[in-house]
Amino acid sequence: MSTRDARGGDGLLEELAAQEEALVLPRFTHDDAWRLGSLLVGLARERRAAVTVDIRRGGQRLFHYALEGTTPDNDAWLERKARVVERYAASSLRVGERFRSRGTTFEESSRLDPDRYAAHGGAFPLRVTGAGVIGVVGVSGLPQAEDHALVVDGLTAFLEELRTSWTA
């Protein structure tokens, strides 16, 4: 799924909002965090992507895995991107794009410490039906649009697995 296209600002913002609306989970347990995290690690391996995967719920880290080729910098990026999701209840790419669509940047206009917050793609809200945003899933190691796309692809596959298990 592409996160960059010729539509630019408003078209991209609409696409990012639609992703968040579509990727709402029926539940999210500790076991679900393991399954989603493992799925993301598998996708990263298939794509030969050196990334770190992180899943947290309510301040508790439920899954964390760093593939070969990553560094502690990826952990720092994940912390900063997760804070943006927790504060704005939107993907870190969407928040950054909102500022860019206004002709500014998150760093210039948010009034938040850039050492603690990063509105760069790769962190996505874990939204549960009836509960709202309960956590964050994030990936760091690729260019921001690719980090975001990996998370979206992983969540899409995870949601499909959940749907399949309901009908089985």
Secondary structure, DSSP 8 states (H G I E B T S, - for coil): --S--TTHHHHHHHHHHHHHHH-EES---HHHHHHHHHHHHHHHHHTT---EEEEEETTEEEEEEE-TT--HHHHHHHHHHHHHHHHHSS-HHHHHHHHHHTTS-HHHHS-S-TTT----SSEEEEEETTTEEEEEEEEESS-HHHHHHHHHHHHHHHHHHHHHHHH-
